[in-house]
Amino acid sequence: MATGYDDAYNQTPERVLRNALALGYRGDINYYVGMSHYFRLEPIYGGLYISLAGGALNAPCTAWHRDFAVRAKALGFGVILSLSYELLNEHCWNDWKQRAQNGDPALTGWDRPSALLSPAHSGAMSYLRQVGRAFAAIARDAGMTVKFQVGEPWWWIMGDGRICLYDDAAKAAFGGALVSIPNVRAPLDNAQKALLDQAGTLLASSTAALVASVKAEAPGAKTYLLVYLPTVLDPQAPDAKRANVPPEWSRPAFDVLQLEDYDWVTEGRSGRTGKGVTAMTARLGYTVEEQHYFSGFVLRPQDKAQWGLIAAAADAARARGSAATFVWALPQVCRDGFTYFRIGEEKGVEAFDDVVFPLALGREASVAPCFSTQVVESQAGHEQRSSDWADARMRYDAGPGVRSEADLAELITFFRARRGAAKGFRFADPFDDRSCEFGGAPSMLDQRLGIGDGVTTSFQLCKYYGSGEEAQQRVITRPRAGSISVAQAGIAANGWTHVGKGVIAFDEAPAMGLVLTAGFRFDVPVRFADDVLEVNRATFAAGEAVSVPLIEVRE
C-alpha cells in the first residue's frame, strides 16, 4: 500500500493503519511525507516561509509520525519514507525554485501548486537533508528498519517543452556550459545535450548527498529511488533522460529502483510499460528482483472504472517478478471501495494449467453451446425473453474419443494432474478453433480488433458471430502460440506483442480512426465438470461409452 501525510494529517495514525490492515495489505507501506504539512514556517515579507527555527519538522508532524511509526511496527508494517524535491509554492523561498529560461518557476499542476526545488541550490538541498534526517530519526527511534526513498527527483519540464535549468544557482553551477534549450522535445545539438548531461550529474550529486545524510543519521538504512516513467521516457523528448535519469544512479547507488507510470496505465497505454521497464533496467542495471512497481492512481471518483486497469497493471508487475507492487494510494482506495484480492503471496492451487487436453481424445467430442434465457409467457401466449449471458458458455463431452484402454489410462492421468475440477486447461474445439470459417486458413483480416484513438495501446482478441450491432462477441483468452496476425487498415502491422490472455499490446497507440483486425487460432479454457471420473473396465469392454463432461471457464 502507498499513502502520504498530506492526505492523512487530519486522521489519526491508528485509523490510517487500521484501514490498510483491514483491506488486507501487509509488508511495507510506501509513505510520502508530503510537500505541504511537515515543515515549520516563519512570517516574513508579508507571507509565511519555510523555516528551520526550532527544527526541521513542526511539533504536530513530529508527534503524529512518532505515533505512526510505533503503531506500524506493532502491526508488522514496514515504512518506506518518501521525500520529494517539492514544497508548497506559497511557502517556498523564491531562490530555491527551479526556473525556466524566462524566469517562470517550475510549478506542478496541483491546486494549490507545489514548486520544484533546484538541485543546484545549496540552501534548498541542505534543508531536504535535514528533513530526511529528522524522519529517519523517528523511524530509528521506534525500532524500525529505516527505509528511505528519494521520490521522483527531476528537472521540471513545462508543458510546452521548456526545461527548468535556469534558476540563478543552476546557472552559476553550469557556468560556460549553459546554453538555451527552448524545447527539450525538439532536435538538440551537442552543446544542448552536454548541458543535459551536466544537469543529470548535478541532480545525481544532490541525491547522493541526501542519501548519505540519511545514512549518517541511521547507519544501515535501505535506500530507494522512485522514477516516473512517462516523464523521463517521453518518446517526444528522447534526450530528457540525460538530465532526469543520470547514469550515476546506476546500481548500486540505491538498494531498490521503484518505477511508476500511472498516466500510461489509466490512459490505456499499458503497452509502453513493458518497454519502459526494460529500458530503465538496461539504463540503470537494477534486476527485476531489485525493482518495485507502483500501480495507480484514480484522481477523481467519477473515473473509478480505471481501477480495473490499475489491477491489471499490478498483475503484470507481479508476473514480471517485481519484488513488490504498491497500490497508489490509500485515500482513493478507501474512497472508491477498491479491493484487490491478489496482492500478496498466494499459496493456493494455480487455477489454470496452460496445457492442451489430449488431442486424440478431444477430436470426437460432442459440443453444446449454452445460453441462459429468461422466458416470461403472458396469459395470451405472448412471450418476453431476456438473455442473461452476452456469450455462450460451451459444454463438451470428450467421452466419444475414448476408444481403448490406453485412452482410458491417458485420460485418468490427465484428470489426476488437473486435480479433478480444480484446475482449468486448454481444449481444442473440433468445430470452432479459428478466426475464420470452419476448415479455412486464418487471415489477419478475419476479425475486428478495434479502432485506434491515438491513446489506447491494448486490444482484446475477439471472435464475432453474426453481423452488425447484434453480433455475438466471444472473448478469446487462449490463442495458440504463433498463430496470431494483426493488420492496421488492411496492412500487416508491426510493433505489437501478445502479452497474454488474448491481449494485443502495441508499442505505440494506433492512430485515430485506424481500423485494426486480427486472425488467429485458439483453444477454449475449460475444466472437468465434476471431481469424479467414473470408469469401469468391464462395462467399457462391453461397449458402454465413457462420459467425460467439460465446461468452459470464464477468464
N, C-alpha and C positions, 0 to 999 in steps of 0.2 A: 504494500500500500504506500501511497505518497500523499503528503499533505503539507501544510505550511502555516506559519504563525499568523500571517496577515489574515487568514481565513478563520483562525481558531482562537485568537487572543481574547475574544469575548465569551469563550466557553471554558469550562474547567478542563484541565488535563485529564481528569478521570473520565469525563464524558467523551472526549476525543478518542482516548484509548479504548474505552468500552465499545464504541461504535466499530472500530477496526476489528477488535476481538470478536464481537458478536457476528460480524459479517464473514468471519472465517479466515481472516488474514493472519499470517504468522511470519516469523522471521524478522527481517529488517523493515523499518519504516523509513522511507526517504523523506526527510523533513527539511523543507525550505524555511530558513529563519526569517525570510521576508525581506522587504525593502522599505517598509513604512512604519513599523511599530516598535522596533527593538532599540532604537537609538535615543540618546539624550539630546535636548535642544537648548539653545540659548537665544535670548532676544537680542537682535542687533539689526540696525538699518531698517527698522520697521517691520522686520519679519522674524521668523524662528528658524535657526540654522543648526546643523549637526554640531554637537559639542562632545568633548572628552572630559569636561569638568565633572569630576565625581566617578569617572569610569566609562567604559565603552557602552555598557548596557544600562538602560533605565531600571529603576528598582522593581516596578511591576513585572517587567520582562524577566528579570533575574529570578524573582520568586516563582513565576509561572514555570520557567524551564527547569528549575531545581525540582519542583514537584513532578513535572512531566518525566524527567529522567529517572527519578526514583520509582515512579509507578510503572514506567515502561520496562525497566529492568525486572521488577517484581512479576510482571506478566509474561516475561520471556521474550519481549521485543528487543531488537537492536535498533539503534537510531543512527542514520546517516545524516549528519548535519550539513546542510547545503547553504553555501554563501555565494551570492552572485555579485557582479560588478555593477549593481544598480542601487539607487537611492531615490526616494520620492522627490520629484523635481523641485517642489516648492521649498524643501528644506535642505537641498544640496547646494554647497558652495559653488558659485559660478565658475571658478577657475578649476574645479575638479572635473567638469563635464567634457566629454568628447565633443568635438565640433566639426561641422563640415567646413569646406574651404571658405564659404561666405560668412562663417561665424554662427550659423544655425546650430543650436545644441542638439545632441543626439537624444531624442525622446522616444519612448515607446508609445504604442497606440492606446494604452490603457487610460481609463478615466477615473482617477487622475493619473497623469503620466509619470513614469519613473525616468530618471536621467542615467545615462551610461557613464561610468567613471573612466577617466583616462588612465591607461596602464603606465603612462609616462609621468603622471603627477605624483611626486613623492609623498605629498600630504595625503592624497586620496588612498594611495596604496598602503601607507603606514596605518591609516585608520582601519582599513579592511583587515590588516594583520592583527591589530588589537582586538577587533571584533571576533575574528576567528579564534584567537587565544581565549577570549572570555567564554565563548560557547564550549570550546574544548575542555576548559577547566570545569565547567558544570558537569559534563558527561564523565570526566575523570573522577571527580569527587563523589559521584553517585555510584562509582564502582563499575561503570560500563567500559567496554572496549571503545575507545574513541575512534569514530569513523567520520571522515571529513571530506566533503565534496566541494570542488570549485565548480560552480554552476554556470554553464554557458558563458564563459569569458570570451569576449569578441570585440572587434572594432565594428561599430554600428554602421549599417548600410541603409541609407534612406530609400524610400520607395522609388525614387527616380534614379537610383544607382549611385548617388554620391556617397563615398565612404568617409567616415569621420576621423580623419587622421590629422586635423589641423588646429587642435587646441594649442595654446602657447607652449605648454610643456612638451607636447609631441613635436612641434616644430623645432624646438630647441634640441630635442634628442636626435632628430633626423638630420639636422644640420644641412650640409651640402647635398644630401641625397633627396631632399624634399623637392618634389615636382607635383604638378597639378594632375589629378585624376578626376576629371569632370563626371565620368560614368564608368564604374567598375565593370559594367556589363558590355562595354564597348571594347573593340580590339585594343590591346595595350602594347606599348613599346617596351624596350628593355629597361629603360630608366624607371618607368612606372612599375614594372614587375619587380625591379630591385627595391623600390620603396615598399611594396607589399611584403617582400621577404624581410626587410628590416623591421617592419611593423610586427610581423609574426615573431621575430626574435625578441623584440621588446615585450610583447604580450607573454611569451613563454617565460621570460625572465621574471615578470611580475607574479605569475602563478607559482613559479618555483620558490620565490621568496615567501609567498603566502603559505605554501605547504611547509616550508622549513620552519616558519614561525609557529605553526600549529604543532609540529613535531617537537619543537623546543619546549612547548607547554605540556605536551603529552607524548613522551617518547613511546615509539611503537604504534602510533596512530596509523590507521589504514586510510589511504587516500584514494579519492575518486575524481574523475573528470567527466563532466556532463557536456556532450556536444549535440547541438540541434542540427540534424542533417539537412532539412530543406533550405536553411540559410547558407551553411558552409559548403554545401554541394549543389548550389543553384546552377543548373546547366547553362543558364544565360550568363553566368559570371564564373567561368572555369578557373580564373586566376585568384578569386577571392580566398580560396583556401590557403594561399601563400601567407595571408595575414591572419586568417582565423583558424587554421589547423597547422600550426608550425611544426616542423619535424622534431623540434626539441621536446615535443610532447610524447614522442615515441616511447614505447615500453623500454625501460621500467620507470619512466618519470612518475607514473602513478601506478597504484596497485590494480585499479579496475577502470576500464573505459565504459562509460554509460552513454547510451545512444537514445535519442528521442526524435520522433518525426510526425507529430500529431497532425500537422497540416496535410501531409501526404495521406495519412490514414483516413481522416474524416472527409477528405475530398475524393476518396476512392482511387487514389494513386498508389495503391499498395505495390504495384509492380516496381516502383522505384526503391522500395525498402530494401529488398534483397541486394540490388546493385549498390545502394548506399552503404549497407553494412559491409559488403565485400570491399568497396573502395576504402572505407575507413580502416578496415582490418589490414589491408595492404599498406596503407599510408603510415599507420602508427604501430602496427605489429602486435597488437593485443589479440590473443587467440579468443575464440568464441567462449571458451571457459573462463576468460578474464573479462567478459563483457556482461553488462546489464542492459535491459531494454525497457523503455517507458512507453506504455500504451495509453493513450488518452488524447485530448480530453473534450468533454462536451460543455461548451461555454454557456449556451442558452438552453433552458428547459424545453423549448419547442423543437430542439434538434436532438432529442433523446434517442431517436432511431439510430443515431451514429454509434451508439453503444455496441450494436452488432458488429460494425466494422472494427471497433476497438477490441472486442473479444476475439475476432478473427486474427487481428494483428498480434495479440497476446499468444494465441495458439501457435502462430507461425514462429514467434520468437522462441517458444519452448521447443518447437520442432527443430529449430536451428541449433539448439543446445545452449542457449544463453544461460549463464549461471543463475540469473534471477530476472524475473519480469515484474514490473511495478505497474499498477493501475493508477493513473493520474486523473482525478485526485479525490480524496475522501469527501469534501463538501458536495461535489457533483454526484458522487456515488450515492450518498445519503439523500440528496435532493430528488434524484430520479429513481431511486429504488433499484439500482443496478446490482445484480448478484451474479458473480462469475464462479461457477461451481468447480472449474477445472484448475484454479490456482492451487499450487502446492503439489506435492508428490502423490501420485495415485498408486495405490498398492493393489487395486482390484484386477480382475481379468481384463485383458485387452479385448475390446468389444468386436474387433474385426480382424480376421486373418486375410491378408491380400494374396490368397491362393485361389485357384480355379477348381471347381468341382470336377472330378474325373470326367474327361470329355466323352469317353466311350459310354459311360453310364448316362450322361445327360442328353445324348443325341436323340434318344427315343422318348424323352419326357413329354408328358401331357401338359398343356398350357391353359391357364384360366385367368384372364384379366378380370378384376373385380372392382366394381364401383359401389358406393353406398348412396342410395337414393331414398329419400323420404316421400312416400306417396299418400296423399290425403284425398279420399273419394267422397264427394258430396252425395246426398240422398238421390239426386237426379242422375248420378253416374258420372258426373264430370270429375276430372282429376286435377290436382295441383301437385307438381313434382318438384322436389328440391334436392339438388346434388350436394352431398356433404363433402365429397372429395373433389379436388381440382384435377387429380390424376388417378389413373387406375392403380390398384395395388395387385401385383402379379402373384399368382399361386402356381406351383408346379408339382408334379408327381414324377419323380425320377425312377419310380419302380419299373416301368416297362423296359428300361435299359439294362436291368439286372438279368442276365441270361445264363450265368454259370456260377458254380460255387466259388470260382476265382473272383468273379464280380462281387459276390457277397462278401468275401474276405476284404476286398479293396474298400467296399462301402463301409464296413464296420470299422476299419482302420481310420478312414476319413471322419466318420461320425465321432469316434472317441477323441480324435485330435481336436475336434471343434467343441468338445465337452457338451455334446447334445445341442440344445438351442442357445447355449451361452454365447457362441462366437459366430459372427457372420462370415461370409466368404463370397467369392465371385461364382456366378453361374452363367454359362453361355446359353442364352435363349435360342433354341433351334429354329425359331421362326422370325426373330426380330433382334438382330445383333449389329446393325449398321445404320448409318445416317441416310442411306438411300433405300430404294425399294428392295424387297427380298430377292437375293441372288445377284444383285448388281455390285459394281465396284464403287466404293465411296469416292466422292469428289469434294473439293474444297468449296463448291458452290451449293452443296446439298441443303444445309440448314442455316437459318439466320442466327447469328451470334449476338448481334446488337447493332447499334448505330452510335458512331463516335460523337462525343460532345466536347472534345478538347480538354477534358478533365479526367474522366474515368479511364482507368487502365486495366481493370479486371472484368472479365465477362464469363458467364457460366454457359458451358455446353448444354444444349437442349435439343430434343427432337420433337417435332410438331406433327400432330395427326389431324388431318382435316385442313381447312383453309380459312383465311380471313380472321375476324375477331373471335370466332367461335372455335378456332383450332385448339385442340387439347395439347398442353405443353407437358413434356416429360423431361425432368431434370436428369442429366447424365452425370453421375459421380464416379463411374468406374470405366473410363475409356481405356482401350487397350494401348499399351505402350507402343510407340512408333506408328500408330495408325492415324494420328491427327494431322490434318492440313487446314490452313487458315488463309482466307483471302480478304483483301481490302478493295472494295469497288471492283471485284472480279479478278483481281491480280494477286498472285501468291504473295503473302505477307512475310516479312522478316521481323526480327526484333520482338519475338514473343516466346513465352515459356508456359508449359503446363505445370502449374505449381501444386497440383493435386486436387482431388475431388471434382475434376472436370472444370476447374477454373483456369482460364487462359489469361495470363498477365502480360501486357505489352510493356516494353521498356519505356515508351513514351505514349501518352494518350492519343488515340486516333483522332484525327481532325473532325471538327463539327460536321455532321451530316454524312460522314463516311460510312457506307454500308459494309458490315462485317459478316462473313459467312464461314462455315466450317464443315468439314467432312471427317468421319471417324468410324471406328468400330468400337463396340462397348460390351461389357458384361453387366449383369444385373446383380446388385448386392442382395443376398438372401441369407436366411438361416434355416436350420431344420425347424419344422413347425412344432415338434414335440421333443421331449427329453428322453423318450423311449423309442428304440428301433427294434421292432419285434421280427425275428427271423427264425423260421423252423425248417431245418434241413429236410425232414421227411416230407412235409407238405410242399416245399419248394420243388423237390424231386418229382412230386406227383403232379406238378403243373400249376400250383397255386401262385398267383402273382404277388410279389412283394410291393408294399406301399411305402413310398419314401416322400412324404409331403414336405415341400419347401415353401417359404413365404418371403416375399420381398421385404427388405429392410429400408426404411426411410432414413436418408442421410442428409 
